[in-house]
Amino acid sequence: MPKVQDVLASIEEVARERIGRDSHDIDRLGQFPSRNLAALGETGLLGLMVPEQFGGLNGGLEELARSLEVLARYCPSTAMVVLMHQCGTAVITAKGSESLKQKVLPAITRGSHLSTLAFSEAGSGGHFYIPVSQLSANHAGSHLNAFKSFVTSAGEADSYVVSTRTAKASDPTKIDLFLVAKGSKGLAVEGSYDGLGLRGNASAPMKFDDVVVNEEIRLGAEGSGFRSMLEVVLPHFQIGVAAICLGIAASALQAATAHVSQRKYQHTGASLSAIPRVQFLIAEMAIELNGARGYLTETIRKAVTGDQAAMLDILGVKVKASEASVAIASRAMTLGGGSAFAKNGDLERIFRDAQAAAVMAPSSDVLKEFVGKAYLGLPLF
């Protein structure tokens, strides 16, 4: 059985040799990164969040962040698909019945099962943790009717962790989670995804039309989904997105540094790196990146040790990392000049990819509202 540190050590090579090779085509064509996922499945990374008893790596938040930052340096779309899979896996591991875990987790460990989350609904926008759909239950059983607006890996994943309000509940935080299998009757992809950045995610809408659900595929007790979102999904998602942002930012800094070091004026023979303003911008980028990375490291430490202040940082770290990513990518575009705007280079794609996290639910504005309320002693919900 592979050890988590051995797998993490191999990810850099796999990312450089395999993941990065397809990044331009994935972006240009909006192509789902199936080959990249197959390669990562062979390493055992898709089983990162699976307990050892099911053959997994029994990894945690630190290992999650390390792997995602590396992947995002080479292909942020692939990193995002992996993150959503790891979030889904974490919920199955924490809240699934023993029979469900026995059925699904070994396949995830083998790299033959991809999972994801199906939470976002147009009716609640950036507040993804509050679905407006509601489970219907009668003598014929329980049926799920929901339209999910953005589902990463839509139509590609083998299972979907789906949220919906508990049947007959008036409290919007009474939520149920179910693991719906690909191919279930009434499950369909509605449209396609053609985004500005992270174009390989297949983040299309999905319709759940009278999908039959039962206790076997329920994740957690009835009405406990909101707590599962806060305790399981939110830390993995927020920390994971922050790590992806750092990977994007690191690739922007690397590309900009290479450009200004290699680009020379013929009439003087001097490189762009000799210009004080260029040096100033590179310094700003490096300081911004290191600051965001330090915040992420501290957030993980607090989350892992059970620090009572961890939740505030879990809410804030995605904001800090996404803003750092956008700022660093923007400066990289400035340093790249006219060549940065060309579609055949890296910087233009990196700049577009960097924009995604700020609007990804929960958006930066929603998260800042939460953090502000917390510091003012106001209820979050």
NORPE-V415872 format. One line per field, one symbol per residue. ss: DSSP state (2 for helix, 1 for strand, 0 for the rest). psi: psi as a letter, one per 20 degrees, with the letter a starting at -180 (. if undefined). A space follows every 50 residues. Layout:
ss=???
psi=???
This chain:
ss=00022222222222222222222222222000022222222220222000 02220000002222222222222202222222222222222222200222 22222222220000111100000000000000010111001111111111 10000000111111100000000011111110000011110000000000 00011111111110222100000122222222222222222222222222 22222222222201000000122202222222222222222222222222 22222000022222222222222222222222222222220000002222 2222022220000222222222222000000
psi=pqqhhgghhihggggghgghhjhghgghilpplghghgghhhhihikgjp qhijjailrahghggghhggghhhnhgghgggghghgghhggghiqrghg ghhgghhghijjpprrqngpqhhicimhinqiqppppahiapppoqopho opkpihqiqpopqqqqpjphoijnqqpqopqpiqpipqpnarpnrgalij ilmrqqpnolppqahhjporrpjjhghhgghggggggghggghgghgggh hgggggggghhhpqphihjqrhiiphhghgggggggggghghhhggghgg ggghikphjhhghhhhhhgghhhggggghghhhghibhhhiqijahhggg gghhighhippprhgghhgggggghikqqh.
